[in-house]
């Protein structure tokens, strides 16, 4: 047998072995060709904000790095916007609270007939 014949037999055996290994792998997983990748198994706790999140809570949020993750500049922009909105909401609540009449003064007016001491 010549060198070319030996190479062709060797190549045929390698291709047959690769096809057999591929077929056994498909049969073991029960998946068809082109079924896609498995969903990643979550191994980190979820990133959660408290129910009554404040601007400092948003500052403390950290996301895990991943190979196929979100674009960091977009996540940073959304978190910056959220932090600013929460801070503005807190300032507005504080401002409205300072405009409101104190409860104690209103109760005294009701007891004295409308005039507080």
C-alpha positions in Angstrom: 0.0 0.0 0.0 1.2 3.4 -0.9 1.5 6.5 1.3 -1.6 8.1 -0.3 -3.7 4.9 0.3 -2.6 4.8 3.9 -3.5 8.5 4.5 -7.0 7.9 2.9 -7.7 4.9 5.1 -6.5 6.9 8.2 -8.6 9.9 7.2 -11.7 7.6 6.8 -11.2 6.1 10.2 -10.8 9.5 11.9 -14.0 10.8 10.2 -15.9 7.7 11.1 -14.8 8.1 14.7 -15.8 11.7 14.8 -19.2 11.0 13.3 -19.7 8.2 15.8 -18.7 10.4 18.7 -21.0 13.2 17.5 -23.9 10.7 17.1 -23.4 9.3 20.6 -23.3 12.8 22.1 -26.5 13.8 20.4 -28.2 10.5 21.5 -27.0 10.9 25.1 -28.3 14.5 25.5 -31.6 13.8 23.6 -31.1 17.0 21.6 -31.3 17.5 17.9 -28.7 19.2 15.8 -29.0 23.0 16.0 -31.2 23.0 19.1 -29.1 25.8 20.6 -27.2 26.3 23.8 -28.4 25.4 27.3 -29.6 28.3 29.4 -26.9 29.4 31.8 -27.2 28.1 35.4 -27.5 31.1 37.7 -24.8 30.8 40.3 -25.0 34.3 41.8 -27.8 35.8 43.9 -30.0 38.2 42.0 -29.3 41.9 42.2 -32.2 43.5 44.1 -33.1 46.9 45.3 -34.9 47.4 48.6 -38.7 48.0 48.4 -38.2 51.6 49.4 -35.1 52.3 47.3 -33.2 55.5 47.8 -30.4 57.1 45.8 -27.6 55.6 48.0 -29.2 52.2 47.5 -28.8 52.6 43.7 -25.2 53.7 44.2 -24.5 50.4 46.0 -25.9 48.1 43.3 -23.2 46.0 41.6 -23.7 43.7 38.7 -21.7 40.5 38.0 -19.5 40.5 34.9 -20.3 38.0 32.2 -19.1 37.1 28.8 -22.5 37.9 27.2 -23.7 40.7 29.5 -25.3 44.1 29.2 -23.3 47.0 27.9 -21.8 48.6 31.0 -22.3 52.1 29.6 -26.1 51.5 29.2 -26.4 50.0 32.7 -24.5 52.9 34.2 -26.7 55.5 32.4 -29.9 53.8 33.6 -28.7 53.6 37.1 -27.6 57.3 37.0 -31.0 58.3 35.8 -32.7 56.2 38.4 -30.6 57.6 41.2 -31.4 61.2 40.0 -35.1 60.4 39.8 -35.1 59.0 43.3 -33.2 61.9 44.7 -35.6 64.4 43.0 -38.6 62.4 44.4 -37.2 62.5 47.9 -36.5 66.3 47.6 -40.1 66.9 46.4 -41.5 64.8 49.2 -39.4 66.8 51.7 -40.5 70.1 50.2 -44.2 69.2 50.2 -43.8 67.9 53.8 -42.4 71.2 54.9 -45.3 73.1 53.3 -47.9 70.9 55.1 -49.2 72.2 58.4 -47.9 70.3 61.4 -50.5 67.8 62.8 -50.1 69.1 66.4 -51.0 72.6 65.4 -54.1 71.5 63.5 -55.3 69.4 66.6 -54.8 72.4 68.9 -56.8 74.6 66.6 -59.7 72.2 66.6 -59.7 72.1 70.4 -59.6 75.9 70.8 -62.1 76.7 68.2 -59.8 77.7 65.3 -57.1 79.7 67.0 -53.8 78.2 68.1 -51.9 79.6 71.0 
